[in-house]
Amino acid sequence: MKNILAFGDSNTWGLVPGTKDRYPVEVRWTGLVQNKLNDTKIIEEGLCGRTTVFEDEIRPFRKGVDTLPLILESASPLDGVIIMLGTNDCKTYYNANPHVIGKGLERCIEEIEKYVSPEKVLVVSPISLGEDVWQPAKDPEFDVESVARSKQLVDTYREIAKRRGNRFLAASSYAKASKRDDEHLDERGHEALAEAITEKIEAMQI
C-alpha cells in the first residue's frame, strides 16, 4: 500500500460552501482520488484556516510549517505528498503579497523534502477566490486585493515547483469556488479536482 499525504486547508478538509459542515469522504477530492488509485492510501490532513507560515491569533495551530513536521513523522513512511495551501494567506490580516506567500510555501516544502524526494511532491496552487468573497455575508477576512492575490499564486507556485524539481498543478484550471461563498469547492469542484490530481499522480508514478 502506497501512502500519499494530502496537506491543505478547508478545501482539503472538505468544507461545504456557506456552512461549517464537511462533505463525506466519498465527495471530498481526497476520497475520490483514493477510490481512483489502486493500492494507495490518501492520508487526509486538511484544516480550516491553515496557512503556510502565518499565525492566526484568533484560531491557534493554523501555521502549517509548525504542524507539518509532526504530521510528516506520524504519517511516515510516505511515497508522496500533495500540498495545497495559500488561500488563507491571502487574508487582509497577513498583508502578504504572492512573493511572500510563495516564500511560506517553500518553507513547507523544505520540511516535506526531509521525507520524500522533490519529484514526489505535488504542489497545487489553490482555486481563485470569487470576486465577492469579501462581502459581509461571505468572508470579510478577505478584501478585493485578496482576490487578485489568489489569482497570482498560480504563476508564483509554478515557478517554485519548476525551480525545486517538484510537480505542479493549478487547481484553478479545473475548478472554481462555489458562488455560495466564493471560497470553497462544491461537489462538482471536488470531482473535477480529483480527476486532475489523479491523472497527475499517475503520471508521477508514485
PAFIMAR-415612 format. One record per atom (N, C-alpha, C): atom name; x, y, z; residue number from 1. Coordinates in steps of 0.02 Angstrom, whole numbers, plus 50000, padded with zeros to 5 digits. Example, Ala and Ser with C-alpha at 12.3 -4.5 7.8 and 13.67 -1.06 7.14 Angstrom:
% PAFIMAR-415612
> atom X Y Z n
> N 50660 49716 50390 1
> CA 50615 49775 50390 1
> C 50660 49835 50390 1
> N 50642 49888 50354 2
> CA 50684 49947 50357 2
> C 50645 50002 50394 2
***
This chain:
% PAFIMAR-415612
> atom X Y Z n
> N 50042 49940 50000 1
> CA 50000 50000 50000 1
> C 50043 50063 50000 1
> N 50033 50106 49951 2
> CA 50069 50169 49948 2
> C 50033 50222 49990 2
> N 50072 50264 50022 3
> CA 50045 50317 50064 3
> C 50061 50386 50035 3
> N 50008 50425 50024 4
> CA 50016 50493 49999 4
> C 49981 50541 50047 4
> N 50019 50589 50072 5
> CA 49992 50639 50118 5
> C 49961 50697 50079 5
> N 49900 50716 50097 6
> CA 49867 50774 50067 6
> C 49863 50828 50122 6
> N 49905 50879 50116 7
> CA 49911 50931 50167 7
> C 49881 50996 50140 7
> N 49829 51020 50174 8
> CA 49797 51080 50148 8
> C 49752 51114 50199 8
> N 49706 51154 50174 9
> CA 49661 51193 50217 9
> C 49590 51167 50211 9
> N 49541 51212 50213 10
> CA 49471 51191 50214 10
> C 49449 51157 50149 10
> N 49482 51172 50094 11
> CA 49464 51139 50031 11
> C 49494 51069 50026 11
> N 49539 51052 50070 12
> CA 49562 50983 50078 12
> C 49521 50948 50131 12
> N 49503 50985 50183 13
> CA 49459 50957 50235 13
> C 49391 50940 50208 13
> N 49367 50980 50160 14
> CA 49302 50967 50128 14
> C 49245 51008 50154 14
> N 49257 51071 50171 15
> CA 49203 51114 50198 15
> C 49149 51125 50145 15
> N 49087 51115 50166 16
> CA 49030 51128 50122 16
> C 49021 51204 50117 16
> N 49021 51232 50057 17
> CA 49017 51305 50049 17
> C 48960 51337 50088 17
> N 48975 51391 50123 18
> CA 48924 51428 50159 18
> C 48902 51397 50224 18
> N 48936 51344 50247 19
> CA 48917 51309 50308 19
> C 48979 51295 50349 19
> N 48970 51260 50405 20
> CA 49026 51233 50444 20
> C 49029 51157 50438 20
> N 48989 51130 50392 21
> CA 48985 51058 50383 21
> C 49041 51033 50338 21
> N 49050 50967 50339 22
> CA 49102 50935 50299 22
> C 49070 50885 50251 22
> N 49093 50887 50189 23
> CA 49070 50837 50141 23
> C 49093 50767 50164 23
> N 49054 50716 50150 24
> CA 49075 50648 50167 24
> C 49135 50628 50124 24
> N 49170 50576 50147 25
> CA 49232 50556 50114 25
> C 49222 50539 50041 25
> N 49164 50513 50023 26
> CA 49153 50494 49953 26
> C 49141 50554 49908 26
> N 49136 50614 49936 27
> CA 49127 50675 49897 27
> C 49192 50716 49896 27
> N 49230 50714 49949 28
> CA 49292 50753 49953 28
> C 49342 50731 49899 28
> N 49381 50778 49873 29
> CA 49428 50760 49820 29
> C 49478 50708 49845 29
> N 49496 50712 49908 30
> CA 49543 50663 49936 30
> C 49515 50592 49933 30
> N 49452 50585 49952 31
> CA 49420 50520 49949 31
> C 49411 50495 49879 31
> N 49395 50540 49833 32
> CA 49386 50522 49763 32
> C 49452 50499 49732 32
> N 49506 50533 49749 33
> CA 49572 50513 49723 33
> C 49590 50443 49748 33
> N 49578 50431 49811 34
> CA 49593 50365 49838 34
> C 49554 50310 49802 34
> N 49491 50324 49787 35
> CA 49449 50275 49753 35
> C 49473 50262 49682 35
> N 49504 50312 49652 36
> CA 49527 50306 49583 36
> C 49595 50271 49577 36
> N 49634 50273 49631 37
> CA 49701 50244 49629 37
> C 49702 50176 49665 37
> N 49730 50128 49633 38
> CA 49735 50061 49663 38
> C 49794 50058 49712 38
> N 49784 50024 49766 39
> CA 49839 50011 49814 39
> C 49870 50076 49840 39
> N 49827 50127 49852 40
> CA 49852 50191 49876 40
> C 49807 50216 49933 40
> N 49839 50241 49985 41
> CA 49804 50272 50041 41
> C 49818 50347 50040 41
> N 49765 50387 50035 42
> CA 49771 50459 50040 42
> C 49762 50478 50113 42
> N 49814 50504 50144 43
> CA 49811 50525 50214 43
> C 49787 50597 50215 43
> N 49725 50607 50238 44
> CA 49694 50673 50237 44
> C 49719 50715 50296 44
> N 49748 50773 50281 45
> CA 49769 50820 50332 45
> C 49749 50891 50311 45
> N 49684 50901 50308 46
> CA 49657 50967 50293 46
> C 49633 51001 50357 46
> N 49643 51066 50363 47
> CA 49622 51103 50422 47
> C 49597 51172 50400 47
> N 49537 51189 50421 48
> CA 49508 51254 50403 48
> C 49552 51311 50431 48
> N 49566 51359 50390 49
> CA 49606 51416 50411 49
> C 49680 51407 50408 49
> N 49704 51349 50386 50
> CA 49776 51336 50386 50
> C 49812 51382 50336 50
> N 49870 51407 50357 51
> CA 49913 51448 50316 51
> C 49979 51411 50305 51
> N 50023 51443 50267 52
> CA 50090 51415 50259 52
> C 50132 51430 50321 52
> N 50142 51495 50336 53
> CA 50186 51513 50391 53
> C 50157 51567 50437 53
> N 50095 51586 50425 54
> CA 50066 51641 50464 54
> C 50026 51616 50524 54
> N 50034 51650 50580 55
> CA 50000 51632 50642 55
> C 49933 51667 50646 55
> N 49880 51629 50656 56
> CA 49813 51656 50664 56
> C 49801 51668 50739 56
> N 49799 51730 50759 57
> CA 49791 51745 50831 57
> C 49721 51729 50856 57
> N 49674 51721 50812 58
> CA 49605 51704 50832 58
> C 49596 51629 50838 58
> N 49625 51592 50790 59
> CA 49621 51519 50791 59
> C 49691 51490 50791 59
> N 49713 51462 50846 60
> CA 49782 51436 50850 60
> C 49792 51372 50809 60
> N 49855 51355 50801 61
> CA 49877 51293 50769 61
> C 49862 51292 50694 61
> N 49857 51351 50663 62
> CA 49844 51355 50591 62
> C 49908 51365 50550 62
> N 49964 51375 50583 63
> CA 50027 51388 50549 63
> C 50056 51322 50523 63
> N 50048 51311 50458 64
> CA 50064 51246 50428 64
> C 50135 51222 50440 64
> N 50183 51267 50434 65
> CA 50253 51247 50440 65
> C 50269 51220 50510 65
> N 50231 51241 50560 66
> CA 50243 51216 50628 66
> C 50215 51147 50640 66
> N 50156 51133 50612 67
> CA 50124 51068 50623 67
> C 50147 51015 50573 67
> N 50172 51037 50516 68
> CA 50192 50991 50463 68
> C 50244 50939 50485 68
> N 50297 50958 50522 69
> CA 50346 50907 50542 69
> C 50315 50850 50583 69
> N 50269 50867 50627 70
> CA 50236 50815 50668 70
> C 50194 50769 50625 70
> N 50157 50799 50578 71
> CA 50114 50760 50534 71
> C 50155 50715 50488 71
> N 50209 50741 50462 72
> CA 50253 50702 50418 72
> C 50282 50642 50454 72
> N 50305 50653 50515 73
> CA 50334 50598 50553 73
> C 50282 50546 50570 73
> N 50222 50569 50588 74
> CA 50168 50522 50606 74
> C 50145 50481 50546 74
> N 50144 50512 50487 75
> CA 50118 50479 50427 75
> C 50170 50435 50392 75
> N 50233 50442 50410 76
> CA 50286 50405 50376 76
> C 50280 50329 50387 76
> N 50304 50290 50339 77
> CA 50339 50310 50278 77
> C 50290 50336 50224 77
> N 50313 50383 50184 78
> CA 50272 50414 50133 78
> C 50302 50402 50064 78
> N 50257 50394 50016 79
> CA 50278 50386 49946 79
> C 50269 50451 49907 79
> N 50231 50498 49935 80
> CA 50220 50561 49902 80
> C 50181 50608 49946 80
> N 50183 50673 49929 81
> CA 50146 50724 49967 81
> C 50114 50773 49918 81
> N 50051 50788 49932 82
> CA 50015 50840 49896 82
> C 50006 50899 49944 82
> N 50027 50958 49923 83
> CA 50018 51017 49965 83
> C 49978 51069 49927 83
> N 49922 51090 49957 84
> CA 49880 51142 49927 84
> C 49862 51193 49981 84
> N 49902 51244 49986 85
> CA 49892 51298 50034 85
> C 49900 51366 50000 85
> N 49878 51419 50033 86
> CA 49887 51486 50006 86
> C 49826 51529 50008 86
> N 49767 51499 50008 87
> CA 49705 51538 50008 87
> C 49702 51582 50071 87
> N 49712 51552 50129 88
> CA 49707 51590 50191 88
> C 49763 51641 50199 88
> N 49820 51629 50166 89
> CA 49875 51677 50167 89
> C 49855 51742 50133 89
> N 49803 51740 50092 90
> CA 49780 51800 50056 90
> C 49736 51845 50099 90
> N 49721 51826 50160 91
> CA 49679 51867 50203 91
> C 49712 51934 50218 91
> N 49671 51985 50228 92
> CA 49697 52052 50241 92
> C 49741 52054 50303 92
> N 49725 52012 50352 93
> CA 49761 52012 50416 93
> C 49836 52001 50407 93
> N 49855 51962 50357 94
> CA 49926 51945 50347 94
> C 49962 51994 50301 94
> N 49924 52029 50260 95
> CA 49953 52080 50216 95
> C 50013 52053 50177 95
> N 50006 51994 50149 96
> CA 50061 51961 50115 96
> C 50049 51960 50039 96
> N 50099 51979 50001 97
> CA 50093 51976 49929 97
> C 50111 51906 49905 97
> N 50099 51890 49841 98
> CA 50112 51822 49816 98
> C 50185 51800 49826 98
> N 50232 51846 49821 99
> CA 50303 51828 49831 99
> C 50314 51803 49903 99
> N 50286 51838 49952 100
> CA 50294 51818 50022 100
> C 50258 51752 50035 100
> N 50198 51745 50007 101
> CA 50161 51682 50015 101
> C 50201 51624 49985 101
> N 50233 51638 49929 102
> CA 50275 51587 49898 102
> C 50333 51567 49942 102
> N 50362 51615 49977 103
> CA 50416 51600 50024 103
> C 50390 51554 50080 103
> N 50329 51567 50102 104
> CA 50299 51524 50153 104
> C 50288 51454 50127 104
> N 50266 51448 50065 105
> CA 50257 51382 50034 105
> C 50324 51345 50033 105
> N 50377 51380 50015 106
> CA 50442 51347 50012 106
> C 50465 51322 50080 106
> N 50449 51359 50132 107
> CA 50466 51335 50200 107
> C 50433 51267 50212 107
> N 50371 51261 50190 108
> CA 50335 51197 50199 108
> C 50366 51142 50156 108
> N 50383 51159 50095 109
> CA 50413 51110 50050 109
> C 50479 51085 50078 109
> N 50517 51129 50108 110
> CA 50581 51109 50138 110
> C 50570 51055 50191 110
> N 50517 51062 50230 111
> CA 50502 51010 50280 111
> C 50481 50945 50247 111
> N 50440 50951 50195 112
> CA 50416 50892 50160 112
> C 50473 50853 50129 112
> N 50522 50889 50101 113
> CA 50577 50856 50066 113
> C 50627 50822 50113 113
> N 50615 50827 50178 114
> CA 50653 50787 50225 114
> C 50627 50715 50227 114
> N 50568 50704 50197 115
> CA 50536 50639 50199 115
> C 50527 50608 50130 115
> N 50519 50649 50078 116
> CA 50512 50623 50010 116
> C 50555 50665 49963 116
> N 50574 50636 49907 117
> CA 50616 50672 49858 117
> C 50574 50725 49822 117
> N 50606 50777 49795 118
> CA 50570 50832 49764 118
> C 50520 50812 49711 118
> N 50536 50762 49670 119
> CA 50491 50742 49616 119
> C 50429 50705 49641 119
> N 50427 50689 49706 120
> CA 50369 50657 49735 120
> C 50324 50706 49773 120
> N 50339 50770 49764 121
> CA 50299 50823 49795 121
> C 50256 50855 49741 121
> N 50190 50854 49751 122
> CA 50144 50887 49704 122
> C 50121 50953 49735 122
> N 50144 51008 49706 123
> CA 50124 51075 49728 123
> C 50061 51094 49689 123
> N 50006 51107 49726 124
> CA 49943 51126 49695 124
> C 49927 51198 49715 124
> N 49927 51242 49666 125
> CA 49905 51311 49681 125
> C 49829 51309 49690 125
> N 49803 51344 49740 126
> CA 49731 51338 49757 126
> C 49685 51371 49705 126
> N 49622 51355 49710 127
> CA 49573 51389 49668 127
> C 49572 51463 49684 127
> N 49552 51504 49636 128
> CA 49548 51576 49647 128
> C 49487 51593 49690 128
> N 49495 51644 49731 129
> CA 49437 51669 49769 129
> C 49388 51702 49721 129
> N 49324 51696 49736 130
> CA 49273 51729 49695 130
> C 49273 51804 49707 130
> N 49248 51840 49659 131
> CA 49251 51913 49660 131
> C 49216 51945 49720 131
> N 49166 51911 49747 132
> CA 49127 51940 49803 132
> C 49140 51907 49870 132
> N 49196 51872 49876 133
> CA 49211 51835 49938 133
> C 49214 51881 49999 133
> N 49233 51944 49990 134
> CA 49242 51991 50045 134
> C 49177 52020 50072 134
> N 49122 52006 50039 135
> CA 49058 52034 50061 135
> C 49041 52010 50132 135
> N 49006 52051 50172 136
> CA 48991 52033 50242 136
> C 48956 51966 50250 136
> N 48915 51947 50202 137
> CA 48878 51884 50206 137
> C 48922 51824 50189 137
> N 48983 51837 50165 138
> CA 49028 51782 50145 138
> C 49088 51779 50192 138
> N 49145 51806 50173 139
> CA 49204 51803 50217 139
> C 49241 51870 50216 139
> N 49222 51917 50259 140
> CA 49255 51982 50260 140
> C 49326 51982 50287 140
> N 49354 51923 50302 141
> CA 49425 51920 50317 141
> C 49468 51931 50254 141
> N 49435 51929 50196 142
> CA 49467 51944 50133 142
> C 49444 52013 50108 142
> N 49479 52040 50058 143
> CA 49456 52101 50026 143
> C 49468 52094 49951 143
> N 49458 52149 49914 144
> CA 49466 52146 49841 144
> C 49537 52127 49822 144
> N 49586 52152 49859 145
> CA 49656 52135 49844 145
> C 49670 52061 49856 145
> N 49635 52032 49904 146
> CA 49643 51960 49917 146
> C 49625 51919 49855 146
> N 49573 51940 49821 147
> CA 49551 51905 49761 147
> C 49606 51907 49708 147
> N 49635 51966 49699 148
> CA 49689 51974 49649 148
> C 49750 51931 49669 148
> N 49767 51931 49733 149
> CA 49825 51892 49755 149
> C 49814 51818 49743 149
> N 49753 51794 49757 150
> CA 49739 51722 49748 150
> C 49749 51701 49675 150
> N 49734 51746 49628 151
> CA 49742 51729 49557 151
> C 49816 51729 49537 151
> N 49856 51768 49572 152
> CA 49927 51773 49556 152
> C 49969 51715 49584 152
> N 49940 51676 49628 153
> CA 49977 51621 49658 153
> C 49994 51567 49607 153
> N 49956 51562 49554 154
> CA 49969 51510 49503 154
> C 50040 51518 49476 154
> N 50057 51577 49452 155
> CA 50123 51588 49423 155
> C 50178 51581 49475 155
> N 50164 51607 49535 156
> CA 50214 51602 49589 156
> C 50230 51530 49606 156
> N 50178 51490 49615 157
> CA 50188 51420 49634 157
> C 50219 51379 49577 157
> N 50198 51394 49516 158
> CA 50226 51358 49458 158
> C 50302 51369 49454 158
> N 50323 51430 49465 159
> CA 50395 51445 49462 159
> C 50433 51409 49518 159
> N 50404 51408 49578 160
> CA 50435 51375 49634 160
> C 50443 51300 49620 160
> N 50389 51269 49597 161
> CA 50391 51197 49584 161
> C 50442 51180 49530 161
> N 50445 51221 49478 162
> CA 50492 51210 49423 162
> C 50564 51216 49448 162
> N 50577 51267 49488 163
> CA 50645 51279 49513 163
> C 50668 51225 49561 163
> N 50621 51199 49601 164
> CA 50639 51150 49653 164
> C 50636 51078 49627 164
> N 50609 51068 49569 165
> CA 50603 50999 49543 165
> C 50542 50963 49568 165
> N 50491 51001 49591 166
> CA 50428 50971 49612 166
> C 50380 50966 49553 166
> N 50325 50931 49562 167
> CA 50273 50929 49512 167
> C 50222 50984 49528 167
> N 50184 51006 49478 168
> CA 50139 51063 49487 168
> C 50072 51052 49454 168
> N 50020 51077 49487 169
> CA 49953 51076 49459 169
> C 49916 51139 49483 169
> N 49883 51173 49439 170
> CA 49843 51232 49456 170
> C 49771 51211 49466 170
> N 49747 51210 49528 171
> CA 49678 51191 49541 171
> C 49629 51236 49506 171
> N 49648 51300 49497 172
> CA 49603 51348 49465 172
> C 49592 51333 49391 172
> N 49633 51290 49362 173
> CA 49623 51270 49292 173
> C 49568 51218 49285 173
> N 49547 51190 49341 174
> CA 49498 51135 49338 174
> C 49435 51149 49379 174
> N 49439 51192 49429 175
> CA 49383 51202 49474 175
> C 49378 51275 49495 175
> N 49318 51295 49514 176
> CA 49305 51363 49538 176
> C 49271 51362 49606 176
> N 49277 51418 49641 177
> CA 49243 51424 49706 177
> C 49168 51427 49695 177
> N 49131 51397 49741 178
> CA 49059 51399 49738 178
> C 49033 51471 49744 178
> N 48982 51488 49707 179
> CA 48951 51554 49711 179
> C 48920 51565 49780 179
> N 48909 51512 49816 180
> CA 48878 51518 49882 180
> C 48922 51557 49931 180
> N 48988 51545 49927 181
> CA 49032 51583 49973 181
> C 49095 51610 49938 181
> N 49103 51596 49873 182
> CA 49160 51621 49834 182
> C 49227 51600 49863 182
> N 49228 51543 49898 183
> CA 49290 51523 49932 183
> C 49302 51448 49929 183
> N 49249 51408 49930 184
> CA 49257 51336 49937 184
> C 49230 51297 49877 184
> N 49258 51238 49868 185
> CA 49236 51193 49815 185
> C 49167 51164 49830 185
> N 49125 51159 49779 186
> CA 49063 51122 49786 186
> C 49076 51050 49762 186
> N 49025 51010 49759 187
> CA 49034 50940 49740 187
> C 49065 50932 49671 187
> N 49042 50973 49625 188
> CA 49070 50969 49557 188
> C 49144 50989 49557 188
> N 49162 51038 49598 189
> CA 49231 51059 49602 189
> C 49276 51005 49631 189
> N 49252 50970 49682 190
> CA 49290 50915 49711 190
> C 49301 50860 49659 190
> N 49250 50846 49621 191
> CA 49256 50793 49570 191
> C 49306 50812 49516 191
> N 49303 50875 49493 192
> CA 49348 50897 49440 192
> C 49420 50898 49465 192
> N 49431 50922 49526 193
> CA 49498 50924 49553 193
> C 49526 50854 49564 193
> N 49484 50809 49588 194
> CA 49505 50740 49599 194
> C 49528 50708 49534 194
> N 49492 50720 49480 195
> CA 49511 50692 49415 195
> C 49579 50718 49394 195
> N 49590 50783 49402 196
> CA 49654 50812 49381 196
> C 49712 50787 49424 196
> N 49702 50784 49489 197
> CA 49755 50761 49534 197
> C 49770 50687 49523 197
> N 49719 50648 49511 198
> CA 49730 50577 49497 198
> C 49775 50567 49436 198
> N 49759 50604 49382 199
> CA 49800 50599 49321 199
> C 49872 50620 49334 199
> N 49880 50672 49374 200
> CA 49948 50697 49390 200
> C 49987 50645 49430 200
> N 49955 50616 49480 201
> CA 49988 50566 49522 201
> C 50008 50505 49481 201
> N 49963 50484 49436 202
> CA 49979 50427 49393 202
> C 50040 50442 49349 202
> N 50043 50504 49325 203
> CA 50099 50524 49283 203
> C 50164 50528 49324 203
> N 50158 50544 49388 204
> CA 50217 50547 49432 204
> C 50243 50478 49451 204
> N 50201 50427 49439 205
> CA 50219 50358 49453 205
> C 50238 50347 49527 205
> N 50199 50377 49570 206
> CA 50209 50367 49642 206
> C 50190 50295 49660 206
***
